[in-house]
Amino acid sequence: MGRVLGSILVTIFFCLAGCVQQGPQITTFNGEKLDENTFAPLFTLESMGGELWSLEEQRGKTVVLAFTYTRCYETCPVVSAAIHYTKSKLTEEENNSVVWVSVTIDPHHDSPSILENWTADRGYEWTHLTGNPEAVNPVLDAFDVDPINFEDNSTEGYGFAHTQPTYIIDDQGYSRVVWTEPDWPADLFLEDLRQII
């Protein structure tokens, strides 16, 4: 009798354990986790197709936001290649829930037509944004991109020494993760992106 009662009590315990509410899950990312309560700064810029593109209008989708420019010959090609690779690894359904976008660091040179040709030449399939410097520079400041130390290279073009963050913004508009180095591991970035999707 005692053994039967003990078995019943153990069964009840395990059943109740499944009903008890667990605490909040702690999300870990490979990149730098950002404050979940901080909205990404809103902005509107001109796309390579000449239309206005607004971050606010992307609500409901995850946004991958990068910063590159067409005359960059060191770090930007690395970031662009990683984005291209990561995008290719998502399923069609995952890609439909993600918006990929890059803001130029060089609005003086990167007109919509230059961005459009550059994108087509490389086979990239995401939106590149530009505008006049008065519109672009506040966006660069808001996302901690600081073009400094103008460098001239007569064979390669010119460049800026700059920080180059890549952000993952969730479908509610919150900045969730940032990768601050240009040579971020695409597979680890992909893990972070899938968590947020």
N, C-alpha and C positions, 0 to 999 in steps of 0.2 A: 504493500500500500504506500509506504514511504517512498519507494523507488518510483512509483507511478506519479505521485504528487510532485516529486522532484523533477521528473521529465516534463510534466505539464508546466511547472514554473519556469523551467529553462526555455521552453517553447514560447511562452508568453513574453519572457524577457526579450528574446530575439525579435519577436513581432513588434513589440513596443519600440525597440531600438530603431527599427526602420521607419517609425512614424515620428521620431523626435527630429525636430528641425535642426539642421547643422548650421554652424556659423558661416559668415561670408567667406567665399573662396578667395584665396590670395592669388592674384594673377602674376605670373613672372614672365618677363620678356627677355629676349637675347639682347635687344637694344636698350637704350636708356628709357626707363619708364617715366612718364610724365604724370603730373597731377590729373587724376580723372575728372576733376571738377573745373578744369580750365578749358574754355572754348578756344579753338584756334582763331586767331585774328581774322576778321572778314576782309575781303578785298574783291575788287572787280578790275580785270585787265582785259586787254585785247588779245584774242586768239590769233594763231597763225592764219586762220581763214578770214580774219577781219571782223569777226563777231565779238561782242562782249561776253566774257566768261566770269561768272560770279561764284565764289566759294560757297556762299549761302545757298545758292540754288542746287548744290550737290547733296543737300541733306537727304538722308535715306540711303546713301551709298558711302562706302569707305573710300577715303581719298588718300592716294599716295602722292605727296607733294615734294618735288625735288627742285634744285636750282642749278642751272647749267647755262652755257652760252656757246654760240657756234664757233667762235675763234679760240676756244679753250683747247689746249693741246696736251694737257697732262691729266687732271683729275676728272673733268667732265666726261670724257670718253669712257672712263672706268664706271662712273655712276650710270651713264646711259646704257652701257652694256649690261650692267647688273639689273637695271629695270627691265630691259628687253628680255633677259633670261628669266627673271622672276615672273613676268607677265606670261611668258610662254609655258610656264609650269602650272598655271592655274587651269582648272577646268573651265568650260564655257560658262557654266552656271556661276562659278566664283568670279570670273572676269566680268560678268554682267552686273555684279554687285560692287565693283571697284571702279573708281575714276582715277586715271593716271594723268598727272599734269606736271609740267615743269615751267618755272618762271625764269626768264633770262636774267643774268647778272650784268648784261651789257646792253641796256636799252638804247644807247647811242647808236649802236650798229645793227642790232637784231630787229629789223623791221618784220612785219608779218610775212612778206614775200620771201625774205631771206630764211626765216624760220621754216616756212613751208617747203622750200627747196631743200634745205638741209635735212629736214625730217624725211622727205621722200627719197633723197639720195641714200639714206642709211636704212631705210625700211622700217623706221620706227612707227608705231601705231598708238601714239598718245598725243595729247594736246600740249603745245608749247605757247607760252604767253609772253607778251611784251606790252609796251606802251611808252609814253614819254617818260623821261627820267623822274619827273615830279610825281608820276603815278607809281612807278616801279620801285623807286628807292625807299619809300615808307614800308612797302611790303618786305623788302630785303631786311630793313631794320627790325620789323616786327617779328621776323622769323630767325633773327640772329645770323644773318648773312652780311658780312661786312667787307665789301670790295675795297681793298687797300693795296698799296705798293704796286702801282702800275708798272708793268714790265714790257719791254719791247723786244721782239725777236724777229728780225727781218725775214727769216726763212719760214717761220712757223706762224707768224701773225703776232698777236700780243695777248697778254693775259693779266689777271689780277691775282695777287696772293689773297686768298679769301677762305673763310670757313664754308663748308658745303654740307649742311644738314639735309637729311631726307626724312620727312615726317610721315607717320601713319595717323590719319584723322578718322575717328569712327563715324558711324552713320548718323550720330546725333550732333556732330560738329565739334567733339572734344579731341584735343591733341592727346594721343595715347602713348606713342613711342617716337623717339627720334634716334636716328643713326647719324653720328656727327662726323665720322671719318668717311672719306670718299670711297675707300676700298672695302665697303661692308660685304660680309659673306652672304651671298644671295640666298643660300639654303636656309641660313638662320633668319634672315629677313623674311623669307617665305613663311617660316614657322610663326613669326610674330603676326604677319599679315593674316594668316588663316585663323589665329586666335581671335583677332578683332572682327573679321568677317563673320 
